[in-house]
């Protein structure tokens, strides 16, 4: 089953005729509650479609990294298909963004969607497509939002078809289970390391991550002495992989 998640009704109205079920999640934290009621299963696929803030109004992007400016957590949808769409990172903010930086997109839902759905589905079953609607100053009307999404409907349909055609991929795990104990990770941090593991497997960077962990062992930084040190190691891994 493919679920196409949008925050706004005016976004959803442009998606009629696409395969799957269109679900209007609402904005911000409302999305998590709505997603929890969909009955999502590990074999399902999720396509999050919506508008965002950025420099190039009217352009659409396939999202390859989602950053939460509240928690600092990063999510990596595994783009295992070739759609031809330009890729970009997006930052999810808890407040409306009024200034945008070059090379970055902004919205209020992507990290919440990732956090909710990646507890159930693998990263390869998630795709996010965002269309730039404003630069943080002049916000579009509902009709303008619908038109912006409709202008990209062919690209969105293509991504939906490629996403569902791929199906669920294989096992992403390659890290030894002992690493989670060596780093003394909380459950939240374990989930973060799992996200990193999935990203490296999809991006072909397994050897890089394993080499980095081996180097930290040689420097006697692993095993760590406490959870704070584990957090520092995890942050360094994030920084290295950017």
C-alpha positions in Angstrom: 0.0 0.0 0.0 1.2 3.5 -0.9 0.3 6.4 1.4 0.8 9.8 0.0 1.0 12.2 2.9 0.4 16.0 2.6 0.0 18.6 5.3 -2.6 20.7 3.6 -5.9 20.0 1.8 -4.9 22.4 -1.0 -1.8 20.2 -1.6 -3.9 17.0 -1.6 -6.4 18.4 -4.1 -3.7 18.4 -6.8 -2.9 14.7 -6.3 -6.2 13.1 -7.6 -5.5 10.1 -9.8 -2.3 9.1 -8.2 -1.8 5.5 -7.1 -2.3 4.9 -3.4 -4.2 6.7 -0.6 -3.8 10.4 -0.1 -3.8 11.4 3.6 -4.0 15.0 4.8 -2.0 15.0 8.0 -2.4 18.6 9.1 0.6 20.8 9.9 3.3 20.4 12.6 2.7 17.9 15.4 -0.8 17.0 14.1 1.0 14.9 11.4 2.2 12.4 14.0 -1.2 11.7 15.4 -2.7 11.3 11.9 0.0 9.0 10.7 -0.5 6.7 13.8 -4.0 6.1 12.7 -3.3 5.0 9.1 -2.5 1.4 10.1 1.0 1.6 8.4 2.8 -1.8 8.1 6.5 -2.6 7.3 5.6 -3.5 3.7 3.9 -0.2 3.0 5.4 2.8 1.2 5.1 6.5 2.1 5.5 9.4 -0.2 5.4 12.8 1.5 4.5 15.6 -0.9 4.2 19.3 0.0 5.5 22.9 -0.3 8.5 24.3 1.4 10.5 27.5 1.7 13.6 28.0 -0.4 15.5 30.2 -2.9 14.1 28.9 -6.2 10.3 29.3 -6.2 8.5 26.8 -8.3 11.3 24.2 -8.3 10.7 20.7 -7.0 13.2 18.5 -5.1 13.5 14.9 -4.0 14.7 15.1 -0.4 17.9 13.1 0.5 18.3 14.3 4.1 15.9 15.7 6.7 17.2 17.7 9.6 15.2 18.7 12.7 16.2 22.1 14.0 14.5 21.1 17.3 16.3 17.8 18.1 19.2 18.0 15.7 18.3 14.5 14.5 18.9 13.6 10.8 16.9 11.2 8.7 18.1 9.7 5.4 15.4 8.5 3.0 17.1 5.8 0.9 16.6 6.9 -2.7 17.3 3.5 -4.5 15.7 4.5 -7.8 16.6 6.9 -10.6 13.9 9.5 -11.1 16.0 12.3 -12.6 14.7 14.7 -9.9 17.2 17.1 -8.3 18.0 16.2 -4.7 18.3 18.5 -1.7 18.4 18.5 2.1 15.5 20.0 4.1 15.4 21.4 7.6 12.2 21.1 9.6 11.5 24.1 11.8 9.0 24.4 14.7 8.3 28.0 13.6 7.7 29.7 10.2 11.0 30.5 8.6 11.3 34.0 7.3 14.9 33.9 5.9 16.3 31.1 3.8 19.8 30.1 2.9 21.2 29.0 -0.4 21.2 25.3 -0.9 18.7 24.5 1.8 14.9 24.0 2.0 12.6 24.5 5.0 9.3 23.1 6.2 7.4 22.2 9.4 6.6 18.5 8.8 9.3 16.4 7.2 11.2 15.4 10.3 8.0 14.6 12.1 6.9 12.4 9.2 10.2 10.6 9.1 10.2 10.1 12.9 6.7 8.6 12.7 7.0 6.4 9.6 10.5 5.1 10.0 9.5 3.4 13.2 7.5 1.1 11.0 8.9 1.1 7.4 12.5 0.8 6.2 14.1 4.0 4.7 13.9 2.6 1.2 10.1 2.7 1.4 10.0 6.4 2.1 10.3 9.3 -0.4 9.8 13.0 0.1 9.1 15.5 -2.7 8.9 19.2 -1.9 8.1 22.2 -4.1 9.4 25.6 -3.2 6.5 28.0 -2.7 8.1 31.0 -1.1 11.4 32.5 0.2 10.1 33.1 3.7 8.5 36.4 3.0 5.5 36.3 0.7 3.3 33.2 1.4 1.2 31.6 -1.4 -2.6 31.4 -1.4 -4.4 28.0 -1.3 -5.0 28.2 -5.1 -1.3 29.0 -5.7 -0.3 26.0 -3.6 -2.6 23.7 -5.6 -1.1 25.0 -8.8 2.5 24.6 -7.7 1.9 20.9 -6.8 -0.1 20.3 -9.9 2.8 21.7 -12.0 4.9 18.8 -10.7 2.3 16.0 -10.9 4.1 14.1 -13.6 7.3 14.0 -11.5 5.3 13.0 -8.4 3.5 10.2 -10.3 6.9 8.9 -11.6 8.4 8.9 -8.1 5.3 7.1 -6.7 5.5 4.4 -9.3 9.3 3.9 -8.8 8.9 3.8 -5.1 6.2 1.1 -5.1 8.0 -0.8 -7.9 11.1 -1.2 -5.7 9.3 -2.9 -2.9 10.9 -3.5 0.5 14.6 -3.9 0.2 16.8 -6.3 2.1 18.5 -6.1 5.5 20.3 -2.9 6.1 22.1 -4.1 9.3 25.9 -4.5 9.1 27.0 -3.1 12.5 27.8 -5.6 15.2 25.2 -5.6 18.0 28.0 -5.0 20.5 28.5 -1.4 19.2 25.2 -0.3 20.8 26.5 -1.5 24.2 30.0 -0.1 23.7 28.5 3.3 23.1 26.1 3.1 26.0 23.3 4.5 23.9 19.8 5.4 25.1 17.0 4.0 23.0 16.6 7.3 21.3 20.3 7.3 20.4 20.1 3.6 19.3 17.4 4.7 16.8 19.7 7.5 15.5 22.6 5.0 15.0 20.2 2.7 13.2 19.3 5.6 10.8 23.0 6.2 10.2 23.5 2.5 9.6 20.6 2.4 7.0 22.0 5.5 5.3 25.5 4.1 5.0 24.2 0.8 3.6 22.1 2.6 1.0 24.9 5.0 0.1 27.6 2.4 -0.1 29.5 3.9 2.9 29.6 0.9 5.2 33.4 0.6 5.1 33.7 4.3 6.0 31.6 3.9 9.1 33.3 0.7 10.2 36.8 2.3 9.6 35.7 5.3 11.7 34.6 3.1 14.6 37.8 1.1 14.4 39.8 4.3 14.6 37.9 5.4 17.7 38.7 2.0 19.3 42.4 2.4 18.5 42.2 5.8 20.2 40.5 4.1 23.2 37.4 6.3 22.8 35.3 3.2 22.4 34.0 1.7 24.6 32.8 4.9 26.2 32.6 5.6 29.9 29.1 7.0 30.0 26.1 8.1 27.9 27.4 11.6 27.5 30.6 10.3 25.8 28.3 8.1 23.7 26.4 11.2 22.6 29.7 12.9 21.7 30.8 9.9 19.5 27.4 9.8 17.8 27.7 13.6 17.0 31.1 13.1 15.6 29.8 10.3 13.3 27.1 12.6 12.1 29.6 15.4 11.4 31.9 13.0 9.5 29.2 11.7 7.2 27.8 15.1 6.2 
